[in-house]
Each structure stands twice: as C-alpha cells, then as structure tokens.
Amino acid sequence: MNKKKLSEIKKQLSSLRKSPFNINSKILVNIAKKLGRLKENHGKEPYYERKNIPPRLNGSLSIPHRDELKPGTARNIIDFLINDVDEWELFLIENESDEKNQ
C-alpha cells in the first residue's frame, strides 16, 4: 500500500459518500479488498477482516451481498472504509518516520 493508492481510494469513497444511492455491494467489497481486508464467513452475511497491517485495524466489516444497498447501509460501510484509509495513512507516516530515524 502506498500514498498514491490511498489517495485514489479516498477520492472514490468520498464520491460514493456524496451520493450513496444505487451502490452495488461489489464496489464496496472491491475497495475493502484493496485495503487488505479478507473475506470471512460468519453467519448470514460475509465479513471482511484485517489480519496484519496496520495493526490497529482489527474490526470486522459486514458487507451484505445486494445489487443495491440501502443508502444508510452504504453510508455506514463507506464511513468504515474511510476510517481504514485514515489508519493506513497514519501507519505509512509512522513507518516513514521510523525508517528516517534508523
């Protein structure tokens, strides 16, 4: 993961957040996978979890498989993914400062 990829993902999420209508779950699943989330099957809906990096991201994210998500559901998932992007940015900044100090 790098800053350029994160910037592109953040722009895409911001655009989706402005108009959370008619969003297919596949779009959000693809973004979750780009952010390093892996599919886990727990109950009715699939969950996407972080396993490794960055270490603070350990929450599970449920993304229902629907052709069209309800706007509130889509908005909540988008907000969760935006938080993932923020955590990735912090992680990359911390790693850069660690590398410079060595």
C-alpha positions in Angstrom: 0.0 0.0 0.0 1.3 3.5 -0.8 0.0 7.1 -0.5 -1.0 7.3 -4.1 -3.2 4.2 -3.9 -4.7 5.5 -0.7 -5.5 8.9 -2.3 -7.3 7.2 -5.2 -9.3 5.0 -2.8 -10.2 8.0 -0.6 -11.4 10.0 -3.7 -13.6 7.1 -4.8 -15.0 6.7 -1.3 -15.7 10.4 -1.0 -17.5 10.4 -4.3 -19.6 7.4 -3.2 -20.3 9.1 0.1 -21.8 12.2 -1.6 -24.4 10.0 -3.4 -24.9 6.7 -1.5 -27.8 5.6 -3.7 -27.8 2.6 -6.1 -24.5 1.3 -4.8 -23.8 -2.3 -5.6 -22.1 -4.2 -2.8 -19.4 -5.5 -5.2 -18.0 -1.9 -5.4 -17.5 -1.7 -1.7 -16.2 -5.3 -1.5 -13.5 -4.4 -4.1 -12.5 -1.4 -2.1 -12.3 -3.4 1.2 -10.1 -5.9 -0.6 -7.8 -3.2 -1.9 -7.4 -2.0 1.7 -6.3 -5.5 2.7 -9.5 -6.9 4.2 -10.1 -10.6 3.6 -13.4 -12.4 3.4 -14.5 -14.4 6.5 -17.8 -16.3 6.7 -19.6 -15.6 10.0 -23.4 -16.2 10.0 -25.7 -14.7 7.3 -23.5 -12.1 5.7 -19.8 -12.3 4.8 -17.4 -10.3 6.9 -14.2 -8.7 5.8 -11.4 -8.6 8.4 -7.9 -7.2 8.7 -5.3 -9.8 9.7 -2.0 -8.0 9.7 -1.1 -4.4 8.7 -1.9 -1.9 10.0 -2.2 -3.5 13.5 -4.9 -1.1 14.8 -7.4 -2.3 12.1 -8.9 -5.3 13.7 -12.6 -4.7 13.4 -14.9 -6.8 11.3 -16.8 -5.2 8.5 -20.0 -6.8 7.2 -20.9 -6.1 3.6 -24.3 -7.6 2.6 -24.4 -9.0 -0.9 -27.0 -6.9 -2.6 -27.4 -5.5 -6.1 -28.4 -2.2 -4.5 -27.6 -1.3 -0.9 -29.8 0.9 1.2 -28.3 4.4 1.3 -27.8 4.3 5.1 -26.1 0.9 4.9 -23.9 2.1 2.1 -23.0 5.2 4.0 -22.1 3.3 7.1 -19.8 0.9 5.2 -18.2 3.8 3.3 -17.5 5.6 6.6 -15.9 2.4 8.0 -13.7 2.1 4.9 -12.7 5.8 5.1 -11.6 5.1 8.7 -9.5 2.2 7.2 -7.9 4.7 4.8 -7.1 7.1 7.7 -5.5 4.3 9.7 -3.4 3.3 6.7 -2.2 6.9 6.2 -1.2 7.0 9.9 0.6 3.7 9.6 2.5 4.8 6.5 3.5 8.1 8.2 4.8 6.2 11.3 6.8 3.8 9.1 8.3 6.7 7.2 9.5 8.4 10.4 10.8 5.1 11.7 12.8 4.5 8.5 14.2 8.0 8.7 15.3 7.6 12.3 17.3 4.4 11.5 
